[in-house]
Amino acid sequence: MKLFIVRDQAKKMLGGISFQLSARVELSSEEADLVKKYKMDKEVLLEKEVKIPLTGRSIALNITIGSLMQGQSFKCNDIAEILGYEENVKESCKTFKNYIEVMKHFGGEEVVEY
């Protein structure tokens, strides 16, 4: 699995800058076959409530296996928020990689030594 992250910025109509983070995973054919076999595209990797500064509102951030495979974008007004989204995406990819490892080993035995 490869994670591709693109950071971008644009000028706002009334001045200032807005930021965008786009993330997409590229799977090997084996990984893509496992996702298809186990119908994991709707599996939620991260579900989080994100508060929007100065508005008192919040939005639900959902990252699913399918959304990462298709590509997912996040827009915001400050760099700290972009870094938070990037960390969430990377955390989700770690979870996704664990799912892939588990799916690979169904029907086998794992020995864990402590």
Sequence and secondary structure as in RCSB ss.txt:
>XXXX:A:sequence
MKLFIVRDQAKKMLGGISFQLSARVELSSEEADLVKKYKMDKEVLLEKEVKIPLTGRSIALNITIGSLMQGQSFK
CNDIAEILGYEENVKESCKTFKNYIEVMKHFGGEEVVEY
>XXXX:A:secstr
 EEEEEEEEEE TTSSEEEEEEEEEE  HHHHHHHHHTT TT EEEEEEEE TTTS EEEEEEEHHHHHH EEEE
ESSHHHHHHHHHHHHHHHHHHHHHHHHHHTTTS      
